[in-house]
Amino acid sequence: MRRDSVEDVVRARLAVRFPDEPAEVNRQVNLAIACAEHLGITMTPEDLEDLVAEHLRAKVASRPATFRTPPAIPLVCRDRRVQTG
């Protein structure tokens, strides 16, 4: 199997696992390959997928929670309902 086709298979598998991150999947795959080549490490497709998946999971987990404004809670004041918001 050619290297390009291996990368494509890894990208496709990761795209299924991280459908909201297509550009980040490509970036992380390219980065992992470049780092491995620079260090002289031969990575199997499984190693590549595991490494990139771990980086993507960490990025997703480190995002701040989406801030949502809580619904207005009516306040009770002297037996009268006063709406807020």
N, CA, C and O atoms as CSV, one atom per row, in Angstrom:
chain,resi,resn,atom,element,x,y,z
A,1,MET,N,N,0.850,-1.176,0.000
A,1,MET,CA,C,0.000,0.000,0.000
A,1,MET,C,C,0.896,1.240,0.000
A,1,MET,O,O,1.830,1.327,0.797
A,2,ARG,N,N,0.622,2.179,-0.871
A,2,ARG,CA,C,1.410,3.406,-0.952
A,2,ARG,C,C,1.172,4.280,0.267
A,2,ARG,O,O,0.123,4.217,0.907
A,3,ARG,N,N,2.169,5.091,0.569
A,3,ARG,CA,C,2.065,5.968,1.734
A,3,ARG,C,C,0.866,6.900,1.633
A,3,ARG,O,O,0.138,7.091,2.607
A,4,ASP,N,N,0.658,7.487,0.438
A,4,ASP,CA,C,-0.476,8.397,0.268
A,4,ASP,C,C,-1.799,7.703,0.543
A,4,ASP,O,O,-2.690,8.280,1.166
A,5,SER,N,N,-1.927,6.467,0.081
A,5,SER,CA,C,-3.193,5.763,0.309
A,5,SER,C,C,-3.364,5.407,1.790
A,5,SER,O,O,-4.483,5.395,2.302
A,6,VAL,N,N,-2.256,5.119,2.473
A,6,VAL,CA,C,-2.321,4.848,3.916
A,6,VAL,C,C,-2.784,6.098,4.651
A,6,VAL,O,O,-3.636,6.023,5.536
A,7,GLU,N,N,-2.221,7.249,4.284
A,7,GLU,CA,C,-2.624,8.504,4.909
A,7,GLU,C,C,-4.101,8.784,4.652
A,7,GLU,O,O,-4.816,9.245,5.542
A,8,ASP,N,N,-4.553,8.505,3.439
A,8,ASP,CA,C,-5.959,8.730,3.104
A,8,ASP,C,C,-6.879,7.839,3.930
A,8,ASP,O,O,-7.942,8.273,4.375
A,9,VAL,N,N,-6.464,6.594,4.132
A,9,VAL,CA,C,-7.269,5.672,4.941
A,9,VAL,C,C,-7.339,6.175,6.387
A,9,VAL,O,O,-8.403,6.164,7.005
A,10,VAL,N,N,-6.205,6.612,6.910
A,10,VAL,CA,C,-6.175,7.130,8.290
A,10,VAL,C,C,-7.039,8.386,8.383
A,10,VAL,O,O,-7.814,8.538,9.326
A,11,ARG,N,N,-6.908,9.278,7.415
A,11,ARG,CA,C,-7.729,10.497,7.416
A,11,ARG,C,C,-9.218,10.154,7.378
A,11,ARG,O,O,-10.016,10.744,8.107
A,12,ALA,N,N,-9.585,9.205,6.531
A,12,ALA,CA,C,-11.000,8.817,6.406
A,12,ALA,C,C,-11.525,8.231,7.714
A,12,ALA,O,O,-12.640,8.543,8.131
A,13,ARG,N,N,-10.727,7.385,8.360
A,13,ARG,CA,C,-11.168,6.791,9.626
A,13,ARG,C,C,-11.313,7.845,10.719
A,13,ARG,O,O,-12.252,7.805,11.513
A,14,LEU,N,N,-10.369,8.791,10.750
A,14,LEU,CA,C,-10.443,9.849,11.754
A,14,LEU,C,C,-11.577,10.827,11.456
A,14,LEU,O,O,-12.177,11.379,12.378
A,15,ALA,N,N,-11.869,11.039,10.195
A,15,ALA,CA,C,-12.978,11.929,9.825
A,15,ALA,C,C,-14.310,11.367,10.321
A,15,ALA,O,O,-15.224,12.124,10.648
A,16,VAL,N,N,-14.414,10.055,10.376
A,16,VAL,CA,C,-15.629,9.426,10.909
A,16,VAL,C,C,-15.700,9.633,12.424
A,16,VAL,O,O,-16.776,9.876,12.972
A,17,ARG,N,N,-14.562,9.538,13.090
A,17,ARG,CA,C,-14.529,9.691,14.544
A,17,ARG,C,C,-14.644,11.148,14.989
A,17,ARG,O,O,-15.148,11.436,16.074
A,18,PHE,N,N,-14.170,12.066,14.137
A,18,PHE,CA,C,-14.184,13.491,14.467
A,18,PHE,C,C,-14.800,14.271,13.309
A,18,PHE,O,O,-14.097,15.013,12.624
A,19,PRO,N,N,-16.105,14.113,13.081
A,19,PRO,CA,C,-16.739,14.716,11.903
A,19,PRO,C,C,-16.772,16.240,11.911
A,19,PRO,O,O,-16.903,16.854,10.852
A,20,ASP,N,N,-16.655,16.863,13.082
A,20,ASP,CA,C,-16.694,18.322,13.159
A,20,ASP,C,C,-15.329,18.967,12.972
A,20,ASP,O,O,-15.210,20.191,13.029
A,21,GLU,N,N,-14.302,18.162,12.751
A,21,GLU,CA,C,-12.935,18.665,12.702
A,21,GLU,C,C,-12.172,18.274,11.433
A,21,GLU,O,O,-11.024,17.845,11.550
A,22,PRO,N,N,-12.742,18.395,10.223
A,22,PRO,CA,C,-12.028,17.895,9.038
A,22,PRO,C,C,-10.697,18.594,8.789
A,22,PRO,O,O,-9.717,17.932,8.447
A,23,ALA,N,N,-10.637,19.890,8.948
A,23,ALA,CA,C,-9.381,20.608,8.713
A,23,ALA,C,C,-8.351,20.242,9.776
A,23,ALA,O,O,-7.166,20.095,9.476
A,24,GLU,N,N,-8.806,20.097,11.012
A,24,GLU,CA,C,-7.887,19.744,12.097
A,24,GLU,C,C,-7.377,18.320,11.947
A,24,GLU,O,O,-6.224,18.042,12.277
A,25,VAL,N,N,-8.214,17.412,11.456
A,25,VAL,CA,C,-7.767,16.039,11.188
A,25,VAL,C,C,-6.620,16.072,10.186
A,25,VAL,O,O,-5.577,15.460,10.419
A,26,ASN,N,N,-6.800,16.776,9.080
A,26,ASN,CA,C,-5.749,16.861,8.062
A,26,ASN,C,C,-4.481,17.492,8.622
A,26,ASN,O,O,-3.374,17.019,8.366
A,27,ARG,N,N,-4.652,18.553,9.379
A,27,ARG,CA,C,-3.488,19.234,9.952
A,27,ARG,C,C,-2.717,18.326,10.893
A,27,ARG,O,O,-1.489,18.265,10.839
A,28,GLN,N,N,-3.440,17.619,11.758
A,28,GLN,CA,C,-2.781,16.747,12.729
A,28,GLN,C,C,-2.100,15.551,12.060
A,28,GLN,O,O,-1.019,15.138,12.481
A,29,VAL,N,N,-2.728,14.997,11.023
A,29,VAL,CA,C,-2.099,13.884,10.291
A,29,VAL,C,C,-0.803,14.367,9.652
A,29,VAL,O,O,0.235,13.717,9.775
A,30,ASN,N,N,-0.864,15.509,8.969
A,30,ASN,CA,C,0.341,16.050,8.330
A,30,ASN,C,C,1.428,16.343,9.356
A,30,ASN,O,O,2.601,16.059,9.116
A,31,LEU,N,N,1.050,16.901,10.479
A,31,LEU,CA,C,2.007,17.228,11.527
A,31,LEU,C,C,2.651,15.965,12.109
A,31,LEU,O,O,3.864,15.924,12.318
A,32,ALA,N,N,1.850,14.950,12.365
A,32,ALA,CA,C,2.385,13.702,12.927
A,32,ALA,C,C,3.352,13.032,11.955
A,32,ALA,O,O,4.389,12.513,12.367
A,33,ILE,N,N,3.017,13.042,10.679
A,33,ILE,CA,C,3.892,12.442,9.662
A,33,ILE,C,C,5.196,13.223,9.575
A,33,ILE,O,O,6.274,12.629,9.527
A,34,ALA,N,N,5.106,14.545,9.554
A,34,ALA,CA,C,6.309,15.372,9.468
A,34,ALA,C,C,7.213,15.159,10.683
A,34,ALA,O,O,8.432,15.063,10.545
A,35,CYS,N,N,6.613,15.087,11.868
A,35,CYS,CA,C,7.400,14.867,13.084
A,35,CYS,C,C,8.082,13.501,13.058
A,35,CYS,O,O,9.256,13.383,13.406
A,36,ALA,N,N,7.345,12.472,12.645
A,36,ALA,CA,C,7.916,11.123,12.587
A,36,ALA,C,C,9.075,11.071,11.589
A,36,ALA,O,O,10.115,10.474,11.866
A,37,GLU,N,N,8.886,11.699,10.432
A,37,GLU,CA,C,9.965,11.722,9.433
A,37,GLU,C,C,11.175,12.470,9.963
A,37,GLU,O,O,12.309,12.032,9.768
A,38,HIS,N,N,10.948,13.588,10.629
A,38,HIS,CA,C,12.040,14.382,11.179
A,38,HIS,C,C,12.840,13.575,12.209
A,38,HIS,O,O,14.065,13.674,12.276
A,39,LEU,N,N,12.131,12.781,13.004
A,39,LEU,CA,C,12.789,11.985,14.041
A,39,LEU,C,C,13.302,10.643,13.523
A,39,LEU,O,O,13.975,9.910,14.246
A,40,GLY,N,N,12.983,10.327,12.273
A,40,GLY,CA,C,13.427,9.059,11.702
A,40,GLY,C,C,12.639,7.866,12.213
A,40,GLY,O,O,13.155,6.749,12.248
A,41,ILE,N,N,11.395,8.094,12.609
A,41,ILE,CA,C,10.543,7.038,13.148
A,41,ILE,C,C,9.629,6.529,12.044
A,41,ILE,O,O,9.021,7.314,11.317
A,42,THR,N,N,9.537,5.207,11.925
A,42,THR,CA,C,8.587,4.613,10.999
A,42,THR,C,C,7.308,4.322,11.762
A,42,THR,O,O,7.307,3.553,12.723
A,43,MET,N,N,6.220,4.941,11.329
A,43,MET,CA,C,4.946,4.754,12.014
A,43,MET,C,C,4.052,3.833,11.212
A,43,MET,O,O,3.962,3.940,9.989
A,44,THR,N,N,3.393,2.928,11.913
A,44,THR,CA,C,2.385,2.098,11.258
A,44,THR,C,C,1.120,2.934,11.125
A,44,THR,O,O,0.974,3.935,11.826
A,45,PRO,N,N,0.212,2.551,10.250
A,45,PRO,CA,C,-1.056,3.276,10.151
A,45,PRO,C,C,-1.800,3.318,11.495
A,45,PRO,O,O,-2.431,4.321,11.828
A,46,GLU,N,N,-1.721,2.236,12.256
A,46,GLU,CA,C,-2.384,2.192,13.555
A,46,GLU,C,C,-1.768,3.192,14.531
A,46,GLU,O,O,-2.478,3.868,15.274
A,47,ASP,N,N,-0.423,3.276,14.517
A,47,ASP,CA,C,0.263,4.244,15.377
A,47,ASP,C,C,-0.119,5.670,15.000
A,47,ASP,O,O,-0.388,6.504,15.864
A,48,LEU,N,N,-0.140,5.935,13.704
A,48,LEU,CA,C,-0.503,7.256,13.219
A,48,LEU,C,C,-1.923,7.619,13.650
A,48,LEU,O,O,-2.169,8.716,14.153
A,49,GLU,N,N,-2.843,6.694,13.450
A,49,GLU,CA,C,-4.232,6.950,13.834
A,49,GLU,C,C,-4.366,7.164,15.333
A,49,GLU,O,O,-5.073,8.076,15.763
A,50,ASP,N,N,-3.704,6.347,16.132
A,50,ASP,CA,C,-3.781,6.485,17.592
A,50,ASP,C,C,-3.209,7.822,18.061
A,50,ASP,O,O,-3.794,8.492,18.913
A,51,LEU,N,N,-2.072,8.202,17.503
A,51,LEU,CA,C,-1.436,9.451,17.901
A,51,LEU,C,C,-2.318,10.652,17.559
A,51,LEU,O,O,-2.548,11.522,18.399
A,52,VAL,N,N,-2.803,10.690,16.333
A,52,VAL,CA,C,-3.631,11.819,15.908
A,52,VAL,C,C,-4.955,11.826,16.681
A,52,VAL,O,O,-5.422,12.891,17.084
A,53,ALA,N,N,-5.554,10.672,16.891
A,53,ALA,CA,C,-6.810,10.608,17.641
A,53,ALA,C,C,-6.617,11.133,19.057
A,53,ALA,O,O,-7.483,11.831,19.584
A,54,GLU,N,N,-5.492,10.804,19.673
A,54,GLU,CA,C,-5.221,11.289,21.029
A,54,GLU,C,C,-5.086,12.807,21.033
A,54,GLU,O,O,-5.608,13.468,21.931
A,55,HIS,N,N,-4.409,13.358,20.063
A,55,HIS,CA,C,-4.282,14.821,19.979
A,55,HIS,C,C,-5.641,15.473,19.766
A,55,HIS,O,O,-5.944,16.497,20.379
A,56,LEU,N,N,-6.457,14.886,18.902
A,56,LEU,CA,C,-7.777,15.457,18.632
A,56,LEU,C,C,-8.685,15.359,19.861
A,56,LEU,O,O,-9.424,16.297,20.162
A,57,ARG,N,N,-8.632,14.236,20.566
A,57,ARG,CA,C,-9.430,14.103,21.792
A,57,ARG,C,C,-9.024,15.163,22.814
A,57,ARG,O,O,-9.876,15.752,23.478
A,58,ALA,N,N,-7.723,15.398,22.933
A,58,ALA,CA,C,-7.243,16.398,23.887
A,58,ALA,C,C,-7.706,17.797,23.486
A,58,ALA,O,O,-8.085,18.596,24.342
A,59,LYS,N,N,-7.676,18.091,22.199
A,59,LYS,CA,C,-8.130,19.409,21.740
A,59,LYS,C,C,-9.614,19.597,22.011
A,59,LYS,O,O,-10.037,20.662,22.461
A,60,VAL,N,N,-10.402,18.568,21.738
A,60,VAL,CA,C,-11.844,18.660,21.973
A,60,VAL,C,C,-12.120,18.812,23.466
A,60,VAL,O,O,-12.971,19.610,23.860
A,61,ALA,N,N,-11.418,18.064,24.288
A,61,ALA,CA,C,-11.649,18.105,25.732
A,61,ALA,C,C,-11.206,19.428,26.351
A,61,ALA,O,O,-11.734,19.832,27.387
A,62,SER,N,N,-10.252,20.100,25.735
A,62,SER,CA,C,-9.726,21.329,26.329
A,62,SER,C,C,-10.504,22.578,25.923
A,62,SER,O,O,-10.223,23.672,26.411
A,63,ARG,N,N,-11.468,22.419,25.043
A,63,ARG,CA,C,-12.283,23.578,24.653
A,63,ARG,C,C,-13.124,24.040,25.835
A,63,ARG,O,O,-13.622,23.225,26.613
A,64,PRO,N,N,-13.276,25.355,25.962
A,64,PRO,CA,C,-14.156,25.828,27.036
A,64,PRO,C,C,-15.598,25.447,26.738
A,64,PRO,O,O,-16.013,25.366,25.582
A,65,ALA,N,N,-16.341,25.219,27.797
A,65,ALA,CA,C,-17.753,24.874,27.628
A,65,ALA,C,C,-18.474,26.048,26.977
A,65,ALA,O,O,-18.163,27.209,27.244
A,66,THR,N,N,-19.417,25.738,26.139
A,66,THR,CA,C,-20.196,26.784,25.497
A,66,THR,C,C,-21.050,27.473,26.538
A,66,THR,O,O,-21.780,26.825,27.289
A,67,PHE,N,N,-20.956,28.786,26.579
A,67,PHE,CA,C,-21.736,29.534,27.559
A,67,PHE,C,C,-23.153,29.708,27.055
A,67,PHE,O,O,-23.381,30.218,25.957
A,68,ARG,N,N,-24.069,29.293,27.841
A,68,ARG,CA,C,-25.486,29.503,27.522
A,68,ARG,C,C,-26.098,30.350,28.603
A,68,ARG,O,O,-25.856,30.135,29.791
A,69,THR,N,N,-26.882,31.303,28.196
A,69,THR,CA,C,-27.596,32.115,29.166
A,69,THR,C,C,-28.706,31.258,29.758
A,69,THR,O,O,-29.521,30.705,29.019
A,70,PRO,N,N,-28.747,31.144,31.063
A,70,PRO,CA,C,-29.803,30.327,31.661
A,70,PRO,C,C,-31.171,30.977,31.423
A,70,PRO,O,O,-31.254,32.193,31.249
A,71,PRO,N,N,-32.213,30.198,31.415
A,71,PRO,CA,C,-33.542,30.782,31.220
A,71,PRO,C,C,-33.878,31.707,32.379
A,71,PRO,O,O,-33.418,31.515,33.504
A,72,ALA,N,N,-34.674,32.698,32.085
A,72,ALA,CA,C,-35.076,33.641,33.125
A,72,ALA,C,C,-35.893,32.915,34.180
A,72,ALA,O,O,-36.803,32.150,33.860
A,73,ILE,N,N,-35.564,33.158,35.419
A,73,ILE,CA,C,-36.281,32.523,36.524
A,73,ILE,C,C,-37.164,33.594,37.153
A,73,ILE,O,O,-36.666,34.619,37.618
A,74,PRO,N,N,-38.461,33.361,37.167
A,74,PRO,CA,C,-39.331,34.374,37.768
A,74,PRO,C,C,-39.055,34.470,39.265
A,74,PRO,O,O,-38.906,33.461,39.953
A,75,LEU,N,N,-38.992,35.692,39.744
A,75,LEU,CA,C,-38.781,35.926,41.162
A,75,LEU,C,C,-40.118,36.129,41.847
A,75,LEU,O,O,-41.021,36.762,41.300
A,76,VAL,N,N,-40.232,35.598,43.026
A,76,VAL,CA,C,-41.455,35.780,43.789
A,76,VAL,C,C,-41.182,36.878,44.807
A,76,VAL,O,O,-40.245,36.786,45.600
A,77,CYS,N,N,-42.003,37.911,44.776
A,77,CYS,CA,C,-41.829,39.047,45.662
A,77,CYS,C,C,-43.180,39.358,46.305
A,77,CYS,O,O,-44.096,39.817,45.624
A,78,ARG,N,N,-43.312,39.115,47.595
A,78,ARG,CA,C,-44.547,39.362,48.344
A,78,ARG,C,C,-45.754,38.733,47.659
A,78,ARG,O,O,-46.751,39.399,47.383
A,79,ASP,N,N,-45.643,37.470,47.400
A,79,ASP,CA,C,-46.716,36.705,46.788
A,79,ASP,C,C,-47.110,37.208,45.399
A,79,ASP,O,O,-48.186,36.877,44.901
A,80,ARG,N,N,-46.284,37.966,44.804
A,80,ARG,CA,C,-46.530,38.466,43.452
A,80,ARG,C,C,-45.389,37.987,42.567
A,80,ARG,O,O,-44.225,38.049,42.962
A,81,ARG,N,N,-45.714,37.516,41.389
A,81,ARG,CA,C,-44.673,37.071,40.476
A,81,ARG,C,C,-44.165,38.259,39.676
A,81,ARG,O,O,-44.940,39.007,39.080
A,82,VAL,N,N,-42.863,38.413,39.674
A,82,VAL,CA,C,-42.240,39.479,38.896
A,82,VAL,C,C,-41.329,38.776,37.883
A,82,VAL,O,O,-40.430,38.024,38.260
A,83,GLN,N,N,-41.566,39.025,36.628
A,83,GLN,CA,C,-40.761,38.365,35.603
A,83,GLN,C,C,-39.453,39.110,35.422
A,83,GLN,O,O,-39.391,40.338,35.486
A,84,THR,N,N,-38.413,38.328,35.195
A,84,THR,CA,C,-37.099,38.913,34.940
A,84,THR,C,C,-36.713,38.616,33.508
A,84,THR,O,O,-37.275,37.730,32.865
A,85,GLY,N,N,-35.770,39.352,33.034
A,85,GLY,CA,C,-35.183,39.026,31.746
A,85,GLY,C,C,-35.652,39.870,30.655
A,85,GLY,O,O,-35.229,39.694,29.512
